[in-house]
Amino acid sequence: MSTDAVELDVGQRTVRLTHPDRVYFAARGETKLDLARYYLAVGEGIVRALYERPCMMHRFPSGVNGEKVHQKRVPRGAPPWLETVRVHFPRYDRTADELCVTELAHVVWAVQMSTVEFHPWNSRRADTERPDEWRIDLDPMPECGLDTVKRVAHVAEEVLAELGIRGFPKTSGGKGLHVLVRIEPRWGFADVRRAAHAFALEVERRAPRDVTTEWWRKDRDPTAVFVDFNQNTRDHTVAAAYSVRGVPEATVSTPVRWDEIDDVEPGDFTIATVPARFAELGDLHAGIDEVAHSLQPLLDWADRDGLEA
């Protein structure tokens, strides 16, 4: 394996990529340079997904078959143009300066640091304690098929439509689906989670055979979809839209249209296929910041259902 480095021009920056031919994804042999080129190809989309959010980096220094490092803090020696945001972790009474992407060079720098996955907060640095994104995580249990996930996605779509809320679906990069909703940054994490819980219960009422909202895994139907409202808890994250996942097949968490869901095969979206899709369709989440919705109707449901923070 060569130890040569390459320099990539990224906007007004030059990012040096060491060990560019190190294989990161064993299924097809994509390298660290292939990963960087993927993020360059979907640059507008990944920057939009991460913009001004605290971001945890999931690093794989020797490729995705090796050790995985969950890194919150930007290491010493980062370039002066890299941007960060300081977040506080009350449980440990500690702070961390996390990556805060505002331009594509920040993403490519993270790839140089062996980052494969990007996991942003659902709040932004202007006020990290008030989320502007509600995340609907449709997480299939071990014996749940993809067809069930798709049925539940359409139930979620129906409930959102009745609320007058526009949701933006994407694959998780695994077996599930996510739906992202921009919300007014008026509420703290506890209220956003309560609202998400109320929504999950409504979806469960409409599809009781397909959905579970049980807190404990042991109590969940193994054939159901868990509507995971807990992903809206403070410091919980999901993979960003356009984030590659740390698996040998290099799958990608990919935005999709609602009318595509019935035909979606999540494994078809990889770093080998998504760039062409992006070039053809653009960023399907491009309009996500146009409207910020109120959570008040869902908080009213939470009050009705006696849900606690």
N, C-alpha and C positions, 0 to 999 in steps of 0.2 A: 504494500500500500504506500503510495506517495505521501510525503509530508509537506509537499508544496502548498503554498497559500495562493488564493486568488483574491483580487480586489473587485468589488461590485459597486458600480455607481448607482446610488439610490437617491433620487432627487438631487439635492445639493450636497449630499454626503457621499463619502467613500467608506465602505465597510469591508474590512479584511476578514476573509473566511479561511480559517486554517483547516487542514485535513479535509479538503473538499470532496475527496473520493472515498471517504469512510462510508461504508454501507450502513445505513440506518434501518432499512426496511427489507427484510430477507425475502419476502414473497416474490418480488420482482427485481430486487437488487438496487432500489433507489438509494442515492447517496445524500450526504449532507448538502452538497451543491444542488442536487435535485430538489431538496426541501426548500432551500433558499429561493430557487427559481420558481417553485410553486407559489410561495408567498408574494413574490414580485408579480406573478401573473394575476393574482386576486387582490392586489394591494388595496384598491379602493374599498373592497368589501371587508377585509380584515381590519383595516384602520377604523372604518365606521363601527365595527363590532366592539372594538377595544377603546374607542376614543375617550380619553380623559378618565378612564376607570382604573382603580387599583387592580393589578393583574398578577396572579400567581403564575409562575412559569413551571411547567412540568418538563424537566430536563432528563435527557438520556445520553450521558457522555459517551457511551460506547455503542449506541444504537438501541432500538426498542427491545431487543432481546436481552439487554443488560440492565443494570441498575437504574431505577427511576428515582429522581430527586425532586421533591416538592419544594420549590424555592420561592419564598415570599420576599426576601430582602435582595435588593440589587447589590452585587458584590462591589468591593472596593476596586478601583481601577477602571470603572466604567467611563466612557468618553464624556466630556463636559456637556455635550449637546443632548445627552440622554435625559429624559424627564422622569421624575418620580413623584409619588404622593405619599405622605406619612399617614399611616393608619395606626390606631391604638387597639390593643388586645386586652380588654379588661380582665379576663381570666388570669392572665399572667402579669398584668400591669406592665406590659412592654409595648414598644412601638416598632414599626418596620417601615422602611422606605421602599415601597413597591414600585415596580415598573408602571409607568403611566404613558401609554402610547398616544402620541399626537401626530406622528408621521411614520411613513413606511420604514425609514431607516431604523427606527426603534425596534421594529419587528425583526428585521434582518440581523441587527445586533444580537437579539435574543437567540436567533438561530445559531449565530456564531458561538453563543454560550451553550449550545446543544439543546436549546428549547425546541420541543416538538409541539406540545399542547399549550394553548393560552386559555387561562381560566379567569375571566374578569369578574369583579364585583358587579352587583346590579345597581350600584350608585356611582356617582362621579366625584371628582376631587373638589368641586365647588362646595359640596356638602356630602361627605361620605356616609353620614348617618341617615340620610333621607333618600331612599332608592328612587330611581326614575324608570325602573324596569321591573315588571312582574313576570316571573318565569313559570310556565306551566310545563311540568316534566312528566311525560307519559312513559313510565318505567315498567317494562314487562317483567313479570315474575318468571322464574325458571322454566315453567311449562306453558308459558303464554306464547301464542303464535303471532306472527306479524299481522295477519288479518284482523285479529282482535285489537291490536294497537291502532290499526287504520279505522276500525269502527268507532273506537273511543275518540280518536282525533275528530271525527265528524260530529260526534256528540258535543265535544268541546267547542267546535266551530259553531254549532247551533246555539249554544248558550251564550257565547260571545256575541253572536249576531243579535240575539234578543236584548242584550245589554247595550247594543250600539257600540261595541268595542271591536276594533280591528286588531286581529292577532296575526303574527308573522311566523309561520311554521318553518321548521328545519329538521333535518335528521340529526340524531345525536352523534352520529359517527359509530354508534353501536347498534343495538336492536330497538332503541326507543325513538321517540319524537319529542321535540321541544316546541313550544309556542311562546314567542316573546311579545310582550305588550308594553308600550311606553305609557307611563303613568305620570301624573303630576307629582313632583317631589315634595309633597306636603306631609307625608306620613313616615314614621320610623319603621324599622324592620319588623317589630312585633305586630304592628297593624297590617303591614303588607302580607305577613304570613297569615294573619287571621283572615284577611280577604281571600288569599289563595286557598285556605282551608275551606272556606264557605263555598267557593267555586267548585272545589274538588267534591264536596258533599253533594252539590247539585248534579254534577256529572254522574256521580254514583247512583243517585236516585233515578236518573233516567236510563242507566245501563247497569243495573245491579248485578247481573251475571258476569259482566265484563270488567267491572271496576272494583277496586278496593281502596279504602282510605285508612286502613288499620295502621296504627302507629308502629306496632311491633311486627317485625318480619315473620315471626312464628305464627302470628294470627292471620296472615294474609293468604288468600286463595292462591295457590301456585300457578293457576291457569289465568289469573286476572292481570290487569294493568293497574299498577299503583300510581295514582295521581299524586305525585310527590310534592306536596305543598311546603315541605321542609326546606326545599332548595331556595326559599326566600328568607331563610334565617340569616342573620348577620354572619358574614365571613364564609357562607356556603357559596360555592361557585359551580357553574357548569361550563363545558367547553364552548368557546365562542363560535358564532357563525364563521365558517371558513377555517376553523382550527383543524389541523390534522390530528388524528388520534394516535396514541402510542402503541400501535399494533403492527404486525409484520406486513399487513395488506395496505397500510397507509391510507385508511379510510378517512373521510373528511365530514365534519358536521356541516351539512350543506342546506342552504335555503331552498325551499320548494314552494310551489303554488298549491293552494288548497285543491285545485282540480287535478293535481298530479298525484295526490296522496294514494289513491287506489292502485296506482301503477308503480309506486316507489319501491325500489329494491336498494336498501341503504348500502349494501356492499358494492353497488355499482359506482358510488361516489368516492373517488380516490384522487391522490395527487396526480395520477396519470390521466384522469378524465375530467376533473372539475375545471381546469383552466380553459378547455374548449367550450364547456358549458357557460362559463363566466363570459368568455369573449362573445358568445352568441346572445345570451340573455341579459348580460349585465348583472348587477347586484339586485336580486329580488327583494332585498331588504332596504333598498334605496329610499323608500318613502317612510321608513319607520319613525323618523323624528318629526314628521309633519303634524301629528296630533298626539297630545298627552291626555290620557283619559283619567277620569275621577274614579277612585275606589269606593266612593261613598255607597253606591248601591250594594256592593259586596260586603261592606262593613255593616250595613243594615241587615243583610242576610246573616252575618256572623252573630249580631246581637239576637236575631230571631232564633238562631240555633244554639244560643248559649255558649258560643266558643270563647275560650279564654285566650289571652295573649301568650 
